Amino acid sequence: MPELPEVETVKRSLEPLVKGRIIEKTDVFYSGIIKKPGAEEFIQYLQGKEIQGIKRRGKYLLFSLGQGGLLVIHLRMTGQLVFSRKGEELIKHTHLVLHLSGGDELRFIDIRKFGLVYLIPTGKWEEAGGLSTLGPEPLEAEFSLSAFQKALQQKKVGVKAFLLDQRNIAGIGNIYADEILFTAGLRPQRNVNSIVNEEAGCLYDAIRAVLAEGIKYRGTSIRDYVDGKGERGRFQEKLKVYDRAGKSCVRCGTVLVKETVAGRGTVYCPSCQV
Ligand SMILES: [Zn+2]
């Protein structure tokens, strides 16, 4: 599933290609992908709108359309948002095509069909669904160590569950949660209210370092993820625990174990992570 580094990479790769382009026509091949409004109204609204820019919030992409309008896209499990040159053949599972001025296209492809696409005509995205309850952006100044320490002390959940909860911090999913906890030396099951200040500092630093590294390597392409140009990321080559169950810990050599934590397959080192 695309997480903050993947969605940020999609944003960065797409923005220079689509900024300033007009949406001339929209094809919806699977209307179930459009959550609101109805497909017909969706198509009508987009007609003639200029893409003024792209923002990322957590795992959401927000396309600014002028007059406060926003097109919101969440890739969920297997969604791909790919810029295509005019005349390129449509691949299977393409559910939505935005025809842009200049003749190129922005295509939404999703094998599992869990992706979310919707419009917020007012621009009040803070009030819309899951976007309204998102926690701070971990790479922005709004994510402070003191507020983070306080949030940990106030909860009684495992630290992995805490990291995955988008209301605590926006953008972390299963891959980066495991990598962050390994970097911080914390067990995924560890209760957050038992984390002392020094450990909280390590966790805070690990969140920022691992996500920044994920962006630097342009995301993790283990399964479907590609950027806005259809290119794979390289962070899978850097993974220390995720997808490495049964292999040796890169730090101490102990065999990495896999367990279900917070409802998700979780890999950790039983020696390094306490
Ligand atoms: Zn280890």
Residues whose N, C-alpha, C, O or C-beta is under 5 A from the ligand:
A	BS01	ZN	C249 R251 C252 G253 T254 C269 S271 C272
